Amino acid sequence: MFFLKNNHSNDEPLEQTLEAYFDNNRSASLTAKQLHIHVNTLYQRLKKIEEKMNISFTNSEHLLKVQLACYLKKFHYS
């Protein structure tokens, strides 16, 4: 996602993680299974996303905005 992109690092796993997280209705176990990663790795990635975007997944307004951005990206670029 454009808001996760950074010229100094490869953030594609973070984009994939975020998209999979919402595609799996925010289920950590299903998302980790789909991405073939340990659930703790998923939590680390989600924390990194929160830090990079300066959001909290426990804040419903933040969650809605990010989920809407993922939805729009998915259907705009497909």
N, CA, C and O atoms as a Maestro MAE file, in Angstrom:
{
 s_m_m2io_version
 :::
 2.0.0
}

f_m_ct {
 s_m_title
 :::
 protein
 m_atom[312] {
  # First column is atom index #
  i_m_mmod_type
  r_m_x_coord
  r_m_y_coord
  r_m_z_coord
  i_m_residue_number
  s_m_chain_name
  s_m_pdb_residue_name
  s_m_pdb_atom_name
  i_m_atomic_number
  :::
  1 25 0.836 -1.182 0.000 1 A "MET " " N  " 7
  2 3 0.000 0.000 0.000 1 A "MET " " CA " 6
  3 2 0.873 1.234 0.000 1 A "MET " " C  " 6
  4 15 1.975 1.250 0.550 1 A "MET " " O  " 8
  5 25 0.362 2.243 -0.617 2 A "PHE " " N  " 7
  6 3 1.148 3.463 -0.746 2 A "PHE " " CA " 6
  7 2 1.548 4.039 0.598 2 A "PHE " " C  " 6
  8 15 2.600 4.670 0.694 2 A "PHE " " O  " 8
  9 25 0.754 3.850 1.636 3 A "PHE " " N  " 7
  10 3 1.081 4.428 2.937 3 A "PHE " " CA " 6
  11 2 2.043 3.567 3.728 3 A "PHE " " C  " 6
  12 15 2.502 3.978 4.793 3 A "PHE " " O  " 8
  13 25 2.358 2.381 3.229 4 A "LEU " " N  " 7
  14 3 3.364 1.538 3.873 4 A "LEU " " CA " 6
  15 2 4.679 1.574 3.124 4 A "LEU " " C  " 6
  16 15 5.703 1.125 3.638 4 A "LEU " " O  " 8
  17 25 4.656 2.103 1.922 5 A "LYS " " N  " 7
  18 3 5.861 2.130 1.094 5 A "LYS " " CA " 6
  19 2 6.885 3.098 1.658 5 A "LYS " " C  " 6
  20 15 6.563 4.165 2.182 5 A "LYS " " O  " 8
  21 25 8.125 2.676 1.526 6 A "ASN " " N  " 7
  22 3 9.242 3.474 2.001 6 A "ASN " " CA " 6
  23 2 10.401 3.203 1.056 6 A "ASN " " C  " 6
  24 15 10.655 2.048 0.714 6 A "ASN " " O  " 8
  25 25 11.094 4.220 0.634 7 A "ASN " " N  " 7
  26 3 12.190 4.050 -0.309 7 A "ASN " " CA " 6
  27 2 13.345 3.236 0.262 7 A "ASN " " C  " 6
  28 15 14.163 2.715 -0.496 7 A "ASN " " O  " 8
  29 25 13.424 3.120 1.563 8 A "HIS " " N  " 7
  30 3 14.583 2.490 2.198 8 A "HIS " " CA " 6
  31 2 14.371 1.036 2.585 8 A "HIS " " C  " 6
  32 15 15.298 0.395 3.080 8 A "HIS " " O  " 8
  33 25 13.177 0.497 2.373 9 A "SER " " N  " 7
  34 3 12.952 -0.890 2.781 9 A "SER " " CA " 6
  35 2 11.915 -1.549 1.889 9 A "SER " " C  " 6
  36 15 11.174 -0.885 1.164 9 A "SER " " O  " 8
  37 25 11.881 -2.864 1.961 10 A "ASN " " N  " 7
  38 3 10.910 -3.638 1.208 10 A "ASN " " CA " 6
  39 2 9.743 -3.950 2.139 10 A "ASN " " C  " 6
  40 15 9.865 -4.787 3.033 10 A "ASN " " O  " 8
  41 25 8.623 -3.284 1.931 11 A "ASP " " N  " 7
  42 3 7.483 -3.445 2.824 11 A "ASP " " CA " 6
  43 2 6.382 -4.316 2.232 11 A "ASP " " C  " 6
  44 15 5.259 -4.329 2.736 11 A "ASP " " O  " 8
  45 25 6.699 -5.038 1.170 12 A "GLU " " N  " 7
  46 3 5.691 -5.890 0.558 12 A "GLU " " CA " 6
  47 2 5.102 -6.911 1.534 12 A "GLU " " C  " 6
  48 15 3.890 -7.124 1.514 12 A "GLU " " O  " 8
  49 25 5.918 -7.558 2.397 13 A "PRO " " N  " 7
  50 3 5.305 -8.480 3.364 13 A "PRO " " CA " 6
  51 2 4.298 -7.787 4.285 13 A "PRO " " C  " 6
  52 15 3.326 -8.408 4.712 13 A "PRO " " O  " 8
  53 25 4.519 -6.525 4.589 14 A "LEU " " N  " 7
  54 3 3.569 -5.796 5.429 14 A "LEU " " CA " 6
  55 2 2.264 -5.555 4.681 14 A "LEU " " C  " 6
  56 15 1.186 -5.664 5.265 14 A "LEU " " O  " 8
  57 25 2.351 -5.232 3.405 15 A "GLU " " N  " 7
  58 3 1.149 -5.045 2.597 15 A "GLU " " CA " 6
  59 2 0.361 -6.344 2.518 15 A "GLU " " C  " 6
  60 15 -0.851 -6.361 2.737 15 A "GLU " " O  " 8
  61 25 1.054 -7.427 2.206 16 A "GLN " " N  " 7
  62 3 0.397 -8.731 2.109 16 A "GLN " " CA " 6
  63 2 -0.233 -9.127 3.441 16 A "GLN " " C  " 6
  64 15 -1.333 -9.678 3.479 16 A "GLN " " O  " 8
  65 25 0.469 -8.843 4.518 17 A "THR " " N  " 7
  66 3 -0.042 -9.161 5.845 17 A "THR " " CA " 6
  67 2 -1.322 -8.393 6.133 17 A "THR " " C  " 6
  68 15 -2.305 -8.971 6.598 17 A "THR " " O  " 8
  69 25 -1.314 -7.112 5.863 18 A "LEU " " N  " 7
  70 3 -2.484 -6.273 6.123 18 A "LEU " " CA " 6
  71 2 -3.674 -6.719 5.287 18 A "LEU " " C  " 6
  72 15 -4.787 -6.824 5.802 18 A "LEU " " O  " 8
  73 25 -3.454 -6.980 4.014 19 A "GLU " " N  " 7
  74 3 -4.539 -7.422 3.141 19 A "GLU " " CA " 6
  75 2 -5.092 -8.773 3.593 19 A "GLU " " C  " 6
  76 15 -6.307 -8.965 3.641 19 A "GLU " " O  " 8
  77 25 -4.208 -9.698 3.921 20 A "ALA " " N  " 7
  78 3 -4.647 -11.017 4.378 20 A "ALA " " CA " 6
  79 2 -5.392 -10.914 5.703 20 A "ALA " " C  " 6
  80 15 -6.379 -11.618 5.918 20 A "ALA " " O  " 8
  81 25 -4.932 -10.050 6.581 21 A "TYR " " N  " 7
  82 3 -5.561 -9.858 7.888 21 A "TYR " " CA " 6
  83 2 -7.020 -9.428 7.719 21 A "TYR " " C  " 6
  84 15 -7.905 -9.951 8.397 21 A "TYR " " O  " 8
  85 25 -7.267 -8.490 6.827 22 A "PHE " " N  " 7
  86 3 -8.643 -8.044 6.597 22 A "PHE " " CA " 6
  87 2 -9.436 -9.069 5.792 22 A "PHE " " C  " 6
  88 15 -10.628 -9.252 6.038 22 A "PHE " " O  " 8
  89 25 -8.797 -9.740 4.835 23 A "ASP " " N  " 7
  90 3 -9.476 -10.777 4.056 23 A "ASP " " CA " 6
  91 2 -9.945 -11.921 4.952 23 A "ASP " " C  " 6
  92 15 -10.942 -12.580 4.658 23 A "ASP " " O  " 8
  93 25 -9.224 -12.150 6.037 24 A "ASN " " N  " 7
  94 3 -9.573 -13.216 6.985 24 A "ASN " " CA " 6
  95 2 -10.354 -12.688 8.180 24 A "ASN " " C  " 6
  96 15 -10.356 -13.295 9.250 24 A "ASN " " O  " 8
  97 25 -11.014 -11.556 7.989 25 A "ASN " " N  " 7
  98 3 -11.869 -10.969 9.029 25 A "ASN " " CA " 6
  99 2 -11.124 -10.770 10.345 25 A "ASN " " C  " 6
  100 15 -11.671 -10.991 11.425 25 A "ASN " " O  " 8
  101 25 -9.833 -10.339 10.231 26 A "ARG " " N  " 7
  102 3 -8.962 -10.030 11.353 26 A "ARG " " CA " 6
  103 2 -8.697 -11.232 12.267 26 A "ARG " " C  " 6
  104 15 -8.428 -11.070 13.457 26 A "ARG " " O  " 8
  105 25 -8.777 -12.431 11.701 27 A "SER " " N  " 7
  106 3 -8.455 -13.645 12.453 27 A "SER " " CA " 6
  107 2 -6.957 -13.884 12.378 27 A "SER " " C  " 6
  108 15 -6.409 -14.108 11.299 27 A "SER " " O  " 8
  109 25 -6.304 -13.835 13.517 28 A "ALA " " N  " 7
  110 3 -4.850 -14.024 13.559 28 A "ALA " " CA " 6
  111 2 -4.464 -15.429 13.121 28 A "ALA " " C  " 6
  112 15 -3.521 -15.593 12.347 28 A "ALA " " O  " 8
  113 25 -5.166 -16.432 13.594 29 A "SER " " N  " 7
  114 3 -4.790 -17.805 13.259 29 A "SER " " CA " 6
  115 2 -4.980 -18.097 11.771 29 A "SER " " C  " 6
  116 15 -4.117 -18.720 11.152 29 A "SER " " O  " 8
  117 25 -6.098 -17.657 11.190 30 A "LEU " " N  " 7
  118 3 -6.324 -17.882 9.761 30 A "LEU " " CA " 6
  119 2 -5.325 -17.110 8.909 30 A "LEU " " C  " 6
  120 15 -4.837 -17.619 7.900 30 A "LEU " " O  " 8
  121 25 -5.025 -15.890 9.313 31 A "THR " " N  " 7
  122 3 -4.077 -15.068 8.561 31 A "THR " " CA " 6
  123 2 -2.688 -15.679 8.594 31 A "THR " " C  " 6
  124 15 -2.026 -15.774 7.561 31 A "THR " " O  " 8
  125 25 -2.241 -16.093 9.769 32 A "ALA " " N  " 7
  126 3 -0.919 -16.715 9.896 32 A "ALA " " CA " 6
  127 2 -0.848 -17.989 9.058 32 A "ALA " " C  " 6
  128 15 0.157 -18.251 8.396 32 A "ALA " " O  " 8
  129 25 -1.905 -18.766 9.092 33 A "LYS " " N  " 7
  130 3 -1.941 -20.003 8.310 33 A "LYS " " CA " 6
  131 2 -1.868 -19.693 6.814 33 A "LYS " " C  " 6
  132 15 -1.120 -20.342 6.082 33 A "LYS " " O  " 8
  133 25 -2.635 -18.711 6.360 34 A "GLN " " N  " 7
  134 3 -2.637 -18.348 4.938 34 A "GLN " " CA " 6
  135 2 -1.263 -17.853 4.487 34 A "GLN " " C  " 6
  136 15 -0.819 -18.157 3.380 34 A "GLN " " O  " 8
  137 25 -0.593 -17.089 5.355 35 A "LEU " " N  " 7
  138 3 0.709 -16.524 5.010 35 A "LEU " " CA " 6
  139 2 1.867 -17.491 5.288 35 A "LEU " " C  " 6
  140 15 3.017 -17.196 4.964 35 A "LEU " " O  " 8
  141 25 1.558 -18.637 5.886 36 A "HIS " " N  " 7
  142 3 2.572 -19.638 6.236 36 A "HIS " " CA " 6
  143 2 3.622 -19.053 7.184 36 A "HIS " " C  " 6
  144 15 4.826 -19.227 6.994 36 A "HIS " " O  " 8
  145 25 3.130 -18.359 8.204 37 A "ILE " " N  " 7
  146 3 4.007 -17.787 9.221 37 A "ILE " " CA " 6
  147 2 3.457 -18.149 10.597 37 A "ILE " " C  " 6
  148 15 2.294 -18.533 10.729 37 A "ILE " " O  " 8
  149 25 4.297 -18.025 11.614 38 A "HIS " " N  " 7
  150 3 3.863 -18.247 12.993 38 A "HIS " " CA " 6
  151 2 3.000 -17.068 13.419 38 A "HIS " " C  " 6
  152 15 3.211 -15.942 12.968 38 A "HIS " " O  " 8
  153 25 2.039 -17.325 14.279 39 A "VAL " " N  " 7
  154 3 1.127 -16.269 14.714 39 A "VAL " " CA " 6
  155 2 1.887 -15.130 15.411 39 A "VAL " " C  " 6
  156 15 1.471 -13.975 15.323 39 A "VAL " " O  " 8
  157 25 2.991 -15.437 16.099 40 A "ASN " " N  " 7
  158 3 3.781 -14.378 16.726 40 A "ASN " " CA " 6
  159 2 4.422 -13.468 15.676 40 A "ASN " " C  " 6
  160 15 4.552 -12.263 15.889 40 A "ASN " " O  " 8
  161 25 4.819 -14.049 14.549 41 A "THR " " N  " 7
  162 3 5.360 -13.258 13.445 41 A "THR " " CA " 6
  163 2 4.281 -12.318 12.914 41 A "THR " " C  " 6
  164 15 4.556 -11.162 12.591 41 A "THR " " O  " 8
  165 25 3.065 -12.819 12.828 42 A "LEU " " N  " 7
  166 3 1.946 -11.979 12.395 42 A "LEU " " CA " 6
  167 2 1.770 -10.805 13.344 42 A "LEU " " C  " 6
  168 15 1.634 -9.664 12.903 42 A "LEU " " O  " 8
  169 25 1.770 -11.076 14.641 43 A "TYR " " N  " 7
  170 3 1.609 -9.992 15.618 43 A "TYR " " CA " 6
  171 2 2.743 -8.971 15.514 43 A "TYR " " C  " 6
  172 15 2.514 -7.771 15.666 43 A "TYR " " O  " 8
  173 25 3.949 -9.439 15.259 44 A "GLN " " N  " 7
  174 3 5.078 -8.512 15.080 44 A "GLN " " CA " 6
  175 2 4.870 -7.631 13.857 44 A "GLN " " C  " 6
  176 15 5.131 -6.429 13.899 44 A "GLN " " O  " 8
  177 25 4.399 -8.230 12.768 45 A "ARG " " N  " 7
  178 3 4.140 -7.448 11.556 45 A "ARG " " CA " 6
  179 2 3.024 -6.434 11.780 45 A "ARG " " C  " 6
  180 15 3.121 -5.290 11.336 45 A "ARG " " O  " 8
  181 25 1.970 -6.852 12.465 46 A "LEU " " N  " 7
  182 3 0.855 -5.928 12.736 46 A "LEU " " CA " 6
  183 2 1.327 -4.760 13.600 46 A "LEU " " C  " 6
  184 15 0.915 -3.620 13.387 46 A "LEU " " O  " 8
  185 25 2.180 -5.042 14.561 47 A "LYS " " N  " 7
  186 3 2.734 -3.983 15.409 47 A "LYS " " CA " 6
  187 2 3.571 -3.015 14.568 47 A "LYS " " C  " 6
  188 15 3.499 -1.799 14.750 47 A "LYS " " O  " 8
  189 25 4.357 -3.564 13.655 48 A "LYS " " N  " 7
  190 3 5.179 -2.726 12.779 48 A "LYS " " CA " 6
  191 2 4.296 -1.846 11.887 48 A "LYS " " C  " 6
  192 15 4.614 -0.680 11.649 48 A "LYS " " O  " 8
  193 25 3.199 -2.405 11.401 49 A "ILE " " N  " 7
  194 3 2.253 -1.629 10.582 49 A "ILE " " CA " 6
  195 2 1.673 -0.486 11.410 49 A "ILE " " C  " 6
  196 15 1.589 0.651 10.945 49 A "ILE " " O  " 8
  197 25 1.276 -0.798 12.639 50 A "GLU " " N  " 7
  198 3 0.735 0.247 13.517 50 A "GLU " " CA " 6
  199 2 1.747 1.371 13.718 50 A "GLU " " C  " 6
  200 15 1.392 2.548 13.667 50 A "GLU " " O  " 8
  201 25 2.997 1.009 13.942 51 A "GLU " " N  " 7
  202 3 4.039 2.010 14.176 51 A "GLU " " CA " 6
  203 2 4.298 2.853 12.925 51 A "GLU " " C  " 6
  204 15 4.405 4.076 13.011 51 A "GLU " " O  " 8
  205 25 4.398 2.201 11.769 52 A "LYS " " N  " 7
  206 3 4.689 2.925 10.520 52 A "LYS " " CA " 6
  207 2 3.550 3.863 10.144 52 A "LYS " " C  " 6
  208 15 3.782 4.952 9.620 52 A "LYS " " O  " 8
  209 25 2.317 3.436 10.414 53 A "MET " " N  " 7
  210 3 1.161 4.234 10.018 53 A "MET " " CA " 6
  211 2 0.650 5.131 11.145 53 A "MET " " C  " 6
  212 15 -0.270 5.926 10.952 53 A "MET " " O  " 8
  213 25 1.257 4.992 12.313 54 A "ASN " " N  " 7
  214 3 0.837 5.758 13.485 54 A "ASN " " CA " 6
  215 2 -0.661 5.564 13.772 54 A "ASN " " C  " 6
  216 15 -1.420 6.522 13.920 54 A "ASN " " O  " 8
  217 25 -1.048 4.294 13.844 55 A "ILE " " N  " 7
  218 3 -2.432 3.928 14.113 55 A "ILE " " CA " 6
  219 2 -2.460 2.869 15.205 55 A "ILE " " C  " 6
  220 15 -1.421 2.394 15.665 55 A "ILE " " O  " 8
  221 25 -3.674 2.511 15.608 56 A "SER " " N  " 7
  222 3 -3.880 1.406 16.529 56 A "SER " " CA " 6
  223 2 -5.052 0.580 16.020 56 A "SER " " C  " 6
  224 15 -6.116 1.120 15.716 56 A "SER " " O  " 8
  225 25 -4.855 -0.723 15.931 57 A "PHE " " N  " 7
  226 3 -5.945 -1.588 15.489 57 A "PHE " " CA " 6
  227 2 -7.050 -1.701 16.540 57 A "PHE " " C  " 6
  228 15 -8.116 -2.250 16.259 57 A "PHE " " O  " 8
  229 25 -6.806 -1.192 17.735 58 A "THR " " N  " 7
  230 3 -7.858 -1.183 18.750 58 A "THR " " CA " 6
  231 2 -8.729 0.065 18.640 58 A "THR " " C  " 6
  232 15 -9.776 0.146 19.282 58 A "THR " " O  " 8
  233 25 -8.307 1.036 17.835 59 A "ASN " " N  " 7
  234 3 -9.078 2.249 17.602 59 A "ASN " " CA " 6
  235 2 -9.998 2.000 16.415 59 A "ASN " " C  " 6
  236 15 -9.523 1.790 15.299 59 A "ASN " " O  " 8
  237 25 -11.311 2.022 16.641 60 A "SER " " N  " 7
  238 3 -12.258 1.674 15.582 60 A "SER " " CA " 6
  239 2 -12.197 2.630 14.392 60 A "SER " " C  " 6
  240 15 -12.413 2.209 13.255 60 A "SER " " O  " 8
  241 25 -11.908 3.897 14.632 61 A "GLU " " N  " 7
  242 3 -11.802 4.856 13.527 61 A "GLU " " CA " 6
  243 2 -10.575 4.542 12.660 61 A "GLU " " C  " 6
  244 15 -10.656 4.560 11.431 61 A "GLU " " O  " 8
  245 25 -9.453 4.257 13.301 62 A "HIS " " N  " 7
  246 3 -8.240 3.879 12.559 62 A "HIS " " CA " 6
  247 2 -8.493 2.608 11.751 62 A "HIS " " C  " 6
  248 15 -8.141 2.512 10.576 62 A "HIS " " O  " 8
  249 25 -9.106 1.652 12.412 63 A "LEU " " N  " 7
  250 3 -9.378 0.370 11.773 63 A "LEU " " CA " 6
  251 2 -10.254 0.548 10.538 63 A "LEU " " C  " 6
  252 15 -9.977 -0.040 9.492 63 A "LEU " " O  " 8
  253 25 -11.293 1.345 10.648 64 A "LEU " " N  " 7
  254 3 -12.197 1.585 9.528 64 A "LEU " " CA " 6
  255 2 -11.469 2.253 8.363 64 A "LEU " " C  " 6
  256 15 -11.654 1.862 7.211 64 A "LEU " " O  " 8
  257 25 -10.653 3.248 8.656 65 A "LYS " " N  " 7
  258 3 -9.921 3.956 7.598 65 A "LYS " " CA " 6
  259 2 -8.960 3.028 6.861 65 A "LYS " " C  " 6
  260 15 -8.890 3.055 5.632 65 A "LYS " " O  " 8
  261 25 -8.223 2.211 7.602 66 A "VAL " " N  " 7
  262 3 -7.262 1.307 6.981 66 A "VAL " " CA " 6
  263 2 -7.994 0.222 6.200 66 A "VAL " " C  " 6
  264 15 -7.575 -0.145 5.102 66 A "VAL " " O  " 8
  265 25 -9.077 -0.288 6.757 67 A "GLN " " N  " 7
  266 3 -9.847 -1.315 6.074 67 A "GLN " " CA " 6
  267 2 -10.448 -0.757 4.780 67 A "GLN " " C  " 6
  268 15 -10.462 -1.447 3.760 67 A "GLN " " O  " 8
  269 25 -10.933 0.458 4.811 68 A "LEU " " N  " 7
  270 3 -11.479 1.100 3.615 68 A "LEU " " CA " 6
  271 2 -10.389 1.310 2.571 68 A "LEU " " C  " 6
  272 15 -10.619 1.089 1.382 68 A "LEU " " O  " 8
  273 25 -9.211 1.731 3.003 69 A "ALA " " N  " 7
  274 3 -8.093 1.922 2.075 69 A "ALA " " CA " 6
  275 2 -7.713 0.593 1.412 69 A "ALA " " C  " 6
  276 15 -7.449 0.553 0.211 69 A "ALA " " O  " 8
  277 25 -7.685 -0.481 2.184 70 A "CYS " " N  " 7
  278 3 -7.381 -1.801 1.623 70 A "CYS " " CA " 6
  279 2 -8.445 -2.217 0.618 70 A "CYS " " C  " 6
  280 15 -8.130 -2.741 -0.450 70 A "CYS " " O  " 8
  281 25 -9.695 -1.984 0.963 71 A "TYR " " N  " 7
  282 3 -10.803 -2.329 0.074 71 A "TYR " " CA " 6
  283 2 -10.710 -1.554 -1.240 71 A "TYR " " C  " 6
  284 15 -10.842 -2.136 -2.317 71 A "TYR " " O  " 8
  285 25 -10.487 -0.259 -1.154 72 A "LEU " " N  " 7
  286 3 -10.395 0.573 -2.354 72 A "LEU " " CA " 6
  287 2 -9.198 0.172 -3.211 72 A "LEU " " C  " 6
  288 15 -9.303 0.132 -4.437 72 A "LEU " " O  " 8
  289 25 -8.069 -0.123 -2.586 73 A "LYS " " N  " 7
  290 3 -6.878 -0.546 -3.329 73 A "LYS " " CA " 6
  291 2 -7.156 -1.854 -4.057 73 A "LYS " " C  " 6
  292 15 -6.798 -2.019 -5.224 73 A "LYS " " O  " 8
  293 25 -7.789 -2.766 -3.365 74 A "LYS " " N  " 7
  294 3 -8.064 -4.090 -3.929 74 A "LYS " " CA " 6
  295 2 -8.954 -3.991 -5.174 74 A "LYS " " C  " 6
  296 15 -8.700 -4.679 -6.163 74 A "LYS " " O  " 8
  297 25 -9.972 -3.163 -5.140 75 A "PHE " " N  " 7
  298 3 -10.898 -3.076 -6.250 75 A "PHE " " CA " 6
  299 2 -10.522 -2.038 -7.282 75 A "PHE " " C  " 6
  300 15 -11.004 -2.086 -8.414 75 A "PHE " " O  " 8
  301 25 -9.682 -1.117 -6.918 76 A "HIS " " N  " 7
  302 3 -9.227 -0.111 -7.872 76 A "HIS " " CA " 6
  303 2 -8.139 -0.680 -8.776 76 A "HIS " " C  " 6
  304 15 -8.084 -0.347 -9.960 76 A "HIS " " O  " 8
  305 25 -7.280 -1.528 -8.238 77 A "TYR " " N  " 7
  306 3 -6.152 -2.067 -8.995 77 A "TYR " " CA " 6
  307 2 -6.397 -3.471 -9.533 77 A "TYR " " C  " 6
  308 15 -5.490 -4.068 -10.114 77 A "TYR " " O  " 8
  309 25 -7.605 -4.015 -9.354 78 A "SER " " N  " 7
  310 3 -7.831 -5.374 -9.867 78 A "SER " " CA " 6
  311 2 -8.398 -5.374 -11.267 78 A "SER " " C  " 6
  312 15 -8.642 -6.439 -11.835 78 A "SER " " O  " 8
  :::
 }
 m_bond[311] {
  # First column is bond index #
  i_m_from
  i_m_to
  i_m_order
  :::
  1 1 2 1
  2 2 3 1
  3 3 4 2
  4 3 5 1
  5 5 6 1
  6 6 7 1
  7 7 8 2
  8 7 9 1
  9 9 10 1
  10 10 11 1
  11 11 12 2
  12 11 13 1
  13 13 14 1
  14 14 15 1
  15 15 16 2
  16 15 17 1
  17 17 18 1
  18 18 19 1
  19 19 20 2
  20 19 21 1
  21 21 22 1
  22 22 23 1
  23 23 24 2
  24 23 25 1
  25 25 26 1
  26 26 27 1
  27 27 28 2
  28 27 29 1
  29 29 30 1
  30 30 31 1
  31 31 32 2
  32 31 33 1
  33 33 34 1
  34 34 35 1
  35 35 36 2
  36 35 37 1
  37 37 38 1
  38 38 39 1
  39 39 40 2
  40 39 41 1
  41 41 42 1
  42 42 43 1
  43 43 44 2
  44 43 45 1
  45 45 46 1
  46 46 47 1
  47 47 48 2
  48 47 49 1
  49 49 50 1
  50 50 51 1
  51 51 52 2
  52 51 53 1
  53 53 54 1
  54 54 55 1
  55 55 56 2
  56 55 57 1
  57 57 58 1
  58 58 59 1
  59 59 60 2
  60 59 61 1
  61 61 62 1
  62 62 63 1
  63 63 64 2
  64 63 65 1
  65 65 66 1
  66 66 67 1
  67 67 68 2
  68 67 69 1
  69 69 70 1
  70 70 71 1
  71 71 72 2
  72 71 73 1
  73 73 74 1
  74 74 75 1
  75 75 76 2
  76 75 77 1
  77 77 78 1
  78 78 79 1
  79 79 80 2
  80 79 81 1
  81 81 82 1
  82 82 83 1
  83 83 84 2
  84 83 85 1
  85 85 86 1
  86 86 87 1
  87 87 88 2
  88 87 89 1
  89 89 90 1
  90 90 91 1
  91 91 92 2
  92 91 93 1
  93 93 94 1
  94 94 95 1
  95 95 96 2
  96 95 97 1
  97 97 98 1
  98 98 99 1
  99 99 100 2
  100 99 101 1
  101 101 102 1
  102 102 103 1
  103 103 104 2
  104 103 105 1
  105 105 106 1
  106 106 107 1
  107 107 108 2
  108 107 109 1
  109 109 110 1
  110 110 111 1
  111 111 112 2
  112 111 113 1
  113 113 114 1
  114 114 115 1
  115 115 116 2
  116 115 117 1
  117 117 118 1
  118 118 119 1
  119 119 120 2
  120 119 121 1
  121 121 122 1
  122 122 123 1
  123 123 124 2
  124 123 125 1
  125 125 126 1
  126 126 127 1
  127 127 128 2
  128 127 129 1
  129 129 130 1
  130 130 131 1
  131 131 132 2
  132 131 133 1
  133 133 134 1
  134 134 135 1
  135 135 136 2
  136 135 137 1
  137 137 138 1
  138 138 139 1
  139 139 140 2
  140 139 141 1
  141 141 142 1
  142 142 143 1
  143 143 144 2
  144 143 145 1
  145 145 146 1
  146 146 147 1
  147 147 148 2
  148 147 149 1
  149 149 150 1
  150 150 151 1
  151 151 152 2
  152 151 153 1
  153 153 154 1
  154 154 155 1
  155 155 156 2
  156 155 157 1
  157 157 158 1
  158 158 159 1
  159 159 160 2
  160 159 161 1
  161 161 162 1
  162 162 163 1
  163 163 164 2
  164 163 165 1
  165 165 166 1
  166 166 167 1
  167 167 168 2
  168 167 169 1
  169 169 170 1
  170 170 171 1
  171 171 172 2
  172 171 173 1
  173 173 174 1
  174 174 175 1
  175 175 176 2
  176 175 177 1
  177 177 178 1
  178 178 179 1
  179 179 180 2
  180 179 181 1
  181 181 182 1
  182 182 183 1
  183 183 184 2
  184 183 185 1
  185 185 186 1
  186 186 187 1
  187 187 188 2
  188 187 189 1
  189 189 190 1
  190 190 191 1
  191 191 192 2
  192 191 193 1
  193 193 194 1
  194 194 195 1
  195 195 196 2
  196 195 197 1
  197 197 198 1
  198 198 199 1
  199 199 200 2
  200 199 201 1
  201 201 202 1
  202 202 203 1
  203 203 204 2
  204 203 205 1
  205 205 206 1
  206 206 207 1
  207 207 208 2
  208 207 209 1
  209 209 210 1
  210 210 211 1
  211 211 212 2
  212 211 213 1
  213 213 214 1
  214 214 215 1
  215 215 216 2
  216 215 217 1
  217 217 218 1
  218 218 219 1
  219 219 220 2
  220 219 221 1
  221 221 222 1
  222 222 223 1
  223 223 224 2
  224 223 225 1
  225 225 226 1
  226 226 227 1
  227 227 228 2
  228 227 229 1
  229 229 230 1
  230 230 231 1
  231 231 232 2
  232 231 233 1
  233 233 234 1
  234 234 235 1
  235 235 236 2
  236 235 237 1
  237 237 238 1
  238 238 239 1
  239 239 240 2
  240 239 241 1
  241 241 242 1
  242 242 243 1
  243 243 244 2
  244 243 245 1
  245 245 246 1
  246 246 247 1
  247 247 248 2
  248 247 249 1
  249 249 250 1
  250 250 251 1
  251 251 252 2
  252 251 253 1
  253 253 254 1
  254 254 255 1
  255 255 256 2
  256 255 257 1
  257 257 258 1
  258 258 259 1
  259 259 260 2
  260 259 261 1
  261 261 262 1
  262 262 263 1
  263 263 264 2
  264 263 265 1
  265 265 266 1
  266 266 267 1
  267 267 268 2
  268 267 269 1
  269 269 270 1
  270 270 271 1
  271 271 272 2
  272 271 273 1
  273 273 274 1
  274 274 275 1
  275 275 276 2
  276 275 277 1
  277 277 278 1
  278 278 279 1
  279 279 280 2
  280 279 281 1
  281 281 282 1
  282 282 283 1
  283 283 284 2
  284 283 285 1
  285 285 286 1
  286 286 287 1
  287 287 288 2
  288 287 289 1
  289 289 290 1
  290 290 291 1
  291 291 292 2
  292 291 293 1
  293 293 294 1
  294 294 295 1
  295 295 296 2
  296 295 297 1
  297 297 298 1
  298 298 299 1
  299 299 300 2
  300 299 301 1
  301 301 302 1
  302 302 303 1
  303 303 304 2
  304 303 305 1
  305 305 306 1
  306 306 307 1
  307 307 308 2
  308 307 309 1
  309 309 310 1
  310 310 311 1
  311 311 312 2
  :::
 }
}
